[in-house]
């Protein structure tokens, strides 16, 4: 009888305490080691990522050990937590924040490693209202292209532990499956309510699946308008010390600046639409984004429609003083809010996240990636 062959990526706990194995099937594309991410984990590891040691056991297996001292796995920490839905939303929110921090440092996110036993809290943190979590990142690339059949996932586990509504679990799990972690962060913020994010006094309530429709949740602007209406209510004009102080300040302003018969205007700050091409900015940096090296190393902001990289100072926007770089090596173009890169026929080539680019052909740049011009490696980030 022929032995069955694993065709999906697998996470397994070994017989050795605190040691795990990530198994990748013997099929293309093979995951490869991201040396820059490995260096970042050693030298610039953010607090949101747990310290681990790892090594490659064979062509298909990576072994890694997780912390055993101060950190407590989420699977253990929940035993001393409230099992209500609100607590679960807070844990989900902090986990997604950790993922975003790791992504900002260009550290790979392997969804299979987002496991209840591989998400950590400091012992005692779970008893506080505000706490941080740590996730595990391995310096591997291409793992996202390999199928994973391991079930149930993190969302299903949290839904069972914290008694979430079944329909809500399905919606959140779908976002997790798509690796839409930023959307999950926004949803968990909404589920927690503004009280968690802004330390307000309003308590979070048990949320039904309809809460995902943001039109059903009160906005900050709504509360601001209510506060503004109350301040204009004649019945409360002299009701508090704060209102009397505001009245005196208003009269002082009228005396000093000549303002007469004007109501105090409260403007609500709104975020700019950064999706507009008008506000699109990108950066090339030799140092890892989010660390001091980002500003200290060779870096530049991309503010033009065509940004040429090369050795010829007179014909390049980004000058790299190296004979391995061609005079006009590559160009980054901004078009319709996106960035594209083209190798201009350079001698030593250009690679994007380890993949060599075809010459004289445009390639779409992701928002965060690594670009190598010959043997010179830079981080690219757009916002």
C-alpha atoms as one frame of an Amber mdcrd trajectory, in Angstrom:
protein
   0.000   0.000   0.000   1.444   3.357  -1.054   1.988   5.837   1.788  -0.105
   8.999   1.505   1.724  12.255   0.905   0.822  15.449   2.738  -0.239  18.155
   0.297  -0.958  21.000   2.703   1.092  22.991   5.168   0.880  21.560   8.683
   1.638  22.849  12.183   2.514  20.179  14.719   3.587  20.190  18.359   6.597
  17.954  18.975   7.209  15.704  21.945   9.744  18.218  23.245   8.203  20.871
  25.478   7.611  24.262  23.818   9.008  23.063  20.455   6.828  23.156  17.351
   7.289  22.035  13.762   6.015  23.732  10.621   5.794  21.200   7.806   5.587
  22.362   4.197   4.631  19.825   1.488   7.153  18.708  -1.111   5.627  20.750
  -3.909   6.192  24.096  -5.577   6.382  26.904  -4.682   8.901  26.100  -1.990
   9.063  28.579   0.876  12.416  30.280   1.088  14.256  31.941   3.944  13.908
  35.710   4.121  17.348  36.737   5.381  16.329  40.359   5.965  13.325  39.294
   8.023  15.570  36.911   9.946  17.923  39.793  10.742  14.974  41.989  11.715
  13.705  39.348  14.147  17.126  39.240  15.792  17.998  42.958  15.845  14.800
  44.950  15.432  12.099  42.636  16.717   9.019  44.646  17.770   7.405  43.877
  21.115   4.360  42.535  19.288   6.408  39.546  18.064   7.463  36.843  20.509
  11.173  35.970  20.765  11.775  32.491  19.332  14.661  30.351  18.158  14.305
  28.347  14.969  16.217  26.187  12.510  15.513  24.189   9.380  15.235  20.499
  10.169  15.090  19.338   6.537  13.855  20.526   3.156  10.223  20.481   4.276
  10.337  21.135   8.024  11.171  24.049  10.296  11.481  23.639  14.060  11.043
  26.548  16.460  10.817  26.967  20.233   8.522  29.438  21.966   8.979  31.424
  25.228   8.347  29.576  28.481   8.920  32.131  31.247   6.840  35.296  31.521
   4.654  34.657  28.505   1.423  32.716  28.863  -0.267  31.101  25.836  -3.716
  32.439  25.051  -5.093  28.930  25.488  -3.954  29.073  29.134  -4.628  32.763
  29.737  -8.339  32.428  28.923  -8.755  30.223  32.002  -8.382  33.304  34.204
 -10.332  35.639  31.881 -13.982  36.467  31.714 -15.579  34.329  29.030 -17.931
  37.070  27.855 -18.045  38.277  24.256 -16.556  41.700  25.084 -13.349  40.171
  26.466 -13.017  38.067  23.329 -13.378  41.144  21.124 -10.595  42.848  23.072
  -8.303  39.840  22.640  -9.067  39.735  18.910  -8.389  43.465  18.607  -5.004
  43.225  20.362  -4.062  40.215  18.235  -4.841  42.095  15.028  -2.844  45.082
  16.312   0.136  42.776  16.820  -0.264  41.478  13.258  -0.337  45.023  11.872
   2.794  45.923  13.852   4.603  42.883  12.498   3.468  43.735   8.963   4.729
  47.303   9.376   8.149  45.792  10.123   7.810  43.674   6.946   7.798  40.468
   8.971   6.009  37.510   7.322   2.618  36.522   8.701   1.939  32.787   8.447
  -1.786  32.381   9.277  -1.239  28.861  10.560   1.005  30.277  13.316  -1.900
  32.375  14.621  -2.773  29.546  16.951  -4.193  29.802  20.520  -1.029  28.172
  21.858   1.225  30.503  19.833  -0.366  33.810  20.857   1.142  35.025  24.129
   0.291  37.383  26.977   2.465  38.439  29.881   1.393  36.594  33.000  -0.986
  38.837  34.890  -1.741  41.034  31.861  -5.004  39.266  31.215  -6.292  40.558
  34.557  -5.888  44.177  33.448  -8.310  46.072  31.244  -5.571  46.948  28.754
  -3.097  44.260  27.747  -0.770  43.385  24.874  -0.311  40.153  22.998   2.587
  38.680  21.056   2.426  36.552  17.931   4.969  34.254  16.274   6.639  35.113
  12.965   9.041  32.911  11.020  11.309  34.448   8.339   9.734  32.453   5.506
   8.239  33.637   2.220   5.913  31.893  -0.261   4.064  30.004   2.506   0.869
  31.944   1.748   0.698  30.234  -1.641   0.473  26.756  -0.106  -2.878  25.301
   0.896  -3.684  24.820   4.561  -6.463  22.456   5.635  -5.905  22.665   9.380
  -9.215  23.297  11.179 -10.671  24.797  13.247  -9.003  28.194  13.000  -8.353
  30.901  15.549 -11.695  32.659  14.999 -13.710  29.478  15.452 -11.802  28.704
  18.641 -12.354  32.197  20.040 -16.018  32.100  19.054 -16.508  28.944  21.099
 -14.501  30.154  24.101 -16.090  33.612  24.283 -19.609  32.554  23.252 -19.855
  34.604  20.069 -22.909  34.429  17.863 -22.532  31.746  15.170 -23.296  34.154
  12.317 -20.693  36.596  13.623 -18.084  33.825  13.773 -18.761  32.956  10.124
 -18.265  36.571   9.028 -15.069  37.070  11.022 -13.682  33.694   9.959 -14.189
  34.627   6.301 -12.067  37.761   6.782  -9.421  35.664   8.543  -9.426  33.130
   5.702  -8.807  35.949   3.223  -6.007  37.250   5.491  -7.814  40.589   5.649
  -6.245  41.317   9.020  -6.640  45.089   8.832 -10.370  44.661   8.163 -10.508
  42.344  11.156  -8.813  45.039  13.229 -11.457  47.567  12.180 -14.261  45.125
  12.918 -12.874  44.215  16.336 -12.525  47.921  17.152 -16.175  48.388  16.267
 -17.215  45.355  18.259 -15.299  46.593  21.292 -16.837  50.033  20.943 -15.192
  53.422  21.344 -14.912  52.884  25.101 -12.047  50.424  24.615 -10.123  52.535
  22.125 -10.609  55.915  23.807 -11.066  54.973  27.497 -14.622  56.307  27.546
 -17.033  55.402  30.291 -19.588  53.678  28.061 -19.557  49.919  28.618 -19.300
  47.491  25.700 -22.418  45.424  25.108 -22.893  41.972  23.670 -22.829  42.481
  19.915 -25.003  40.684  17.406 -23.873  40.018  13.818 -25.742  43.140  12.668
 -23.150  45.191  14.586 -20.758  44.562  11.693 -22.889  47.046   9.764 -21.271
  50.250  10.990 -24.444  52.189  10.300 -25.950  50.575  13.419 -23.182  51.746
  15.764 -23.154  55.282  17.224 -20.315  57.358  15.848 -18.007  59.774  17.569
 -19.567  62.577  15.510 -22.990  61.674  16.925 -21.743  62.009  20.521 -20.000
  65.258  19.640 -23.256  66.686  18.244 -25.136  65.587  21.347 -22.570  67.287
  23.573 -22.775  70.430  21.418 -26.586  70.465  21.611 -26.497  70.118  25.390
 -24.035  72.996  25.699 -26.490  75.242  23.805 -29.468  74.212  25.932 -30.582
  77.272  27.947 -31.630  75.055  30.828 -27.998  74.030  31.358 -26.343  77.338
  30.522 -25.306  77.974  34.123 -25.422  74.420  35.345 -21.728  73.553  35.801
 -18.382  75.116  36.543 -17.023  74.041  33.171 -19.832  75.791  31.326 -19.323
  78.991  33.339 -15.612  78.922  32.434 -16.442  78.472  28.730 -18.848  81.401
  28.944 -16.119  83.610  30.423 -13.646  82.540  27.749 -16.193  83.357  25.069
 -16.694  86.876  26.468 -12.922  87.316  26.679 -12.630  86.356  23.002 -15.289
  88.891  22.075 -13.398  91.588  23.958  -9.965  90.797  22.500 -10.860  89.866
  18.930 -14.173  91.587  18.324 -16.255  88.425  17.901 -19.911  89.314  18.360
 -23.023  87.131  18.273 -21.209  84.032  17.077 -21.935  80.588  18.398 -18.917
  78.509  19.376 -18.245  76.171  16.458 -17.016  72.662  17.200 -15.408  71.073
  14.149 -15.044  67.323  13.964 -11.699  66.237  12.553 -12.040  63.962   9.546
  -9.372  61.819   7.970  -8.129  62.614   4.482  -8.975  60.171   1.717  -5.516
  58.711   1.266  -6.790  56.504  -1.536  -6.679  59.588  -3.733  -3.663  59.713
  -6.013  -3.100  63.291  -4.863  -1.904  62.118  -1.458  -0.057  58.988  -2.566
   3.508  58.924  -1.228   6.045  56.113  -1.286   9.470  55.587   0.227  12.618
  53.613  -0.524  14.773  52.939   2.509  17.883  50.901   3.123  16.947  50.461
   6.785  14.013  48.460   8.080  10.822  50.586   8.232   9.746  51.410  11.750
  13.301  51.374  13.130  15.928  54.138  13.526  17.806  52.632  10.576  14.978
  53.717   8.273  15.956  57.380   8.602  19.682  56.893   9.138  20.314  54.714
   6.106  20.106  55.591   2.417  16.483  56.543   1.783  14.251  58.828  -0.255
  10.588  59.711  -0.682   9.031  59.141  -4.101   7.141  62.312  -4.975   7.338
  62.297  -8.783   5.446  60.394 -11.469   8.704  58.769 -12.652  11.450  58.002
 -10.165  14.667  56.733 -11.755  17.192  54.636  -9.835  20.730  54.467 -11.196
  24.451  55.210 -10.982  24.384  58.321 -13.190  23.842  61.195 -10.767  22.679
  63.532 -13.527  20.013  61.181 -14.874  18.791  59.527 -11.658  16.413  60.580
  -8.887  17.860  57.963  -6.545  21.624  57.707  -6.870  23.398  54.484  -5.856
  27.163  54.842  -6.009  28.141  51.328  -7.085  29.557  49.824 -10.278  27.077
  46.943  -9.958  24.304  49.472 -10.636  23.647  50.548 -14.226  23.594  54.226
 -15.145  19.805  54.073 -15.470  19.019  50.865 -13.633  15.246  50.951 -13.005
  12.293  53.305 -12.758   9.339  53.431 -10.362   6.211  55.004 -11.839   3.098
  56.258 -10.092  -0.126  55.843 -12.025  -3.765  55.842 -10.918  -2.804  55.614
  -7.267  -0.534  52.586  -7.738   3.199  52.134  -8.170   4.913  50.131 -10.896
   8.571  49.199 -11.368  10.442  48.547 -14.609  13.989  47.300 -15.071  15.561
  49.540 -17.723  17.760  46.805 -19.165  20.269  46.816 -16.308  23.289  44.555
 -16.444  22.814  42.914 -13.048  19.026  42.920 -12.917  16.298  43.876 -10.434
  14.411  41.553  -8.090  11.104  42.038  -6.280  10.746  40.009  -3.075  13.403
  37.618  -4.397  11.861  37.202  -7.875  13.921  38.498 -10.786  12.018  40.927
 -12.971  11.872  40.804 -16.749  13.652  43.704 -18.417  11.657  46.533 -19.986
   8.392  45.320 -18.489   6.299  46.987 -15.799   5.447  45.118 -12.612   2.904
  46.250 -10.009   4.487  46.988  -6.623   2.691  45.851  -3.459   2.352  48.359
  -0.649   5.230  46.744   1.259   8.041  44.800  -0.364  11.801  44.455  -0.831
  13.491  45.506  -4.046  17.047  44.536  -4.968  18.884  46.650  -7.534  21.763
  44.293  -8.391  23.124  43.458  -4.904  21.697  46.559  -3.182  18.542  45.806
  -1.190  15.925  48.412  -0.255  12.520  48.383   1.403   9.622  49.914  -0.525
   6.555  51.187   1.286   3.619  53.254   0.003   0.942  54.965   2.059
